[in-house]
Amino acid sequence: MIDDVLLGYAASAAELIARYESISAEQLYAPVADLLPQPPSRIADIGAGTGRDAAWLADKGHHVVAIEPVAEFRRAGMLLHASPSLEWLDDRLPELRGLRALKTGIDCMLLSAVWQHLDDQQRRAALHTIAILTAPGARVIMSLRHGAGAPGRIIIEAPPERTIADAASAGFELMRRRETQSAQPINRQSGVHWTWLVFQHR
Ligand SMILES: C[S@@+](CC[C@H](N)C(=O)[O-])C[C@H]1O[C@@H](n2cnc3c(N)ncnc32)[C@H](O)[C@@H]1O
């Protein structure tokens, strides 16, 4: 299923690159921005898309690894957001084999609008991977999509309570939960809304 989703993103990449770049990282992260770590921290943005948020954080003085399995997004991101503080990695959930091979500690993991593409088993596996990659005190910030998906990019609803329970089993304590509207007008019109969750590795 993950392969089909990634092919769906690649097929629509030209349109999506423009849409992702039209979103303000600052506005998107407003509900949780105060819980981002202080710079300089090492941040992994998983499912980074065009690297819009990764570049915003690199500009603030963080070192950011933008993890993105779709080559079209990585190429666009490297051109749009070249920065010595921004590293690109072709890797994917739930295993994140490439990130694990780097053997580097991560202070904060971002998963903006990616969780909906994993099933329950993959989500639990992903949380286990994230626990291995982070030390106690590290943060995990994720957004859960509610509402219809786009054709060709299958989504599986992630009930926040289940994600919170799975995260607790993996060693993560909930710090914040916020409900928000979609940042993209096209998604707002079709009733898409989001739950932001912030966890701390116990
Ligand atoms: C809706 S886009 C969000 C992009 C970006 N995080 C943002 O907020 O604009 C979802 C992204 O997750 C990536 N993705 C999908 N499945 C993934 C997986 N299993 N592991 C890592 N990234 C994945 C897609 O390629 C796409 O870039």
The ligand as an SDF file (V2000), in Angstrom:
LIG
                    3D

 27 29  0  0  0  0  0  0  0  0999 V2000
    0.4590   15.2500    2.5100 C   0  0  0  0  0  0  0  0  0  0  0  0
    2.1740   15.1950    2.1580 S   0  0  0  0  0  0  0  0  0  0  0  0
    2.8160   16.2490    3.4590 C   0  0  0  0  0  0  0  0  0  0  0  0
    4.1310   16.8560    3.1080 C   0  0  0  0  0  0  0  0  0  0  0  0
    4.6950   17.7940    4.1900 C   0  0  0  0  0  0  0  0  0  0  0  0
    4.9840   17.1150    5.4240 N   0  0  0  0  0  0  0  0  0  0  0  0
    3.7270   18.9300    4.4270 C   0  0  0  0  0  0  0  0  0  0  0  0
    3.2210   19.0560    5.5500 O   0  0  0  0  0  0  0  0  0  0  0  0
    3.4980   19.6890    3.4800 O   0  0  0  0  0  0  0  0  0  0  0  0
    2.6480   13.5690    2.7240 C   0  0  0  0  0  0  0  0  0  0  0  0
    4.1120   13.2770    2.4930 C   0  0  0  0  0  0  0  0  0  0  0  0
    4.4470   12.0500    3.1320 O   0  0  0  0  0  0  0  0  0  0  0  0
    5.2460   11.2800    2.2460 C   0  0  0  0  0  0  0  0  0  0  0  0
    5.0440    9.8750    2.6050 N   0  0  0  0  0  0  0  0  0  0  0  0
    4.0110    9.0730    2.2990 C   0  0  0  0  0  0  0  0  0  0  0  0
    4.2010    7.8430    2.8120 N   0  0  0  0  0  0  0  0  0  0  0  0
    5.3890    7.8840    3.4790 C   0  0  0  0  0  0  0  0  0  0  0  0
    6.1380    6.9330    4.2250 C   0  0  0  0  0  0  0  0  0  0  0  0
    5.7210    5.6760    4.3890 N   0  0  0  0  0  0  0  0  0  0  0  0
    7.2970    7.3310    4.7930 N   0  0  0  0  0  0  0  0  0  0  0  0
    7.7380    8.6170    4.6370 C   0  0  0  0  0  0  0  0  0  0  0  0
    7.0680    9.5420    3.9260 N   0  0  0  0  0  0  0  0  0  0  0  0
    5.9130    9.1920    3.3590 C   0  0  0  0  0  0  0  0  0  0  0  0
    4.7660   11.6450    0.8680 C   0  0  0  0  0  0  0  0  0  0  0  0
    5.7160   11.3580   -0.1250 O   0  0  0  0  0  0  0  0  0  0  0  0
    4.4780   13.1340    1.0300 C   0  0  0  0  0  0  0  0  0  0  0  0
    5.6080   13.9100    0.7800 O   0  0  0  0  0  0  0  0  0  0  0  0
  1  2  1  0
  2  3  1  0
  2 10  1  0
  3  4  1  0
  4  5  1  0
  5  6  1  0
  5  7  1  0
  7  8  2  0
  7  9  1  0
 10 11  1  0
 11 12  1  0
 11 26  1  0
 12 13  1  0
 13 14  1  0
 13 24  1  0
 14 15  1  0
 14 23  1  0
 15 16  2  0
 16 17  1  0
 17 18  1  0
 17 23  2  0
 18 19  1  0
 18 20  2  0
 20 21  1  0
 21 22  2  0
 22 23  1  0
 24 25  1  0
 24 26  1  0
 26 27  1  0
M  CHG  2   2   1   9  -1
M  END
$$$$
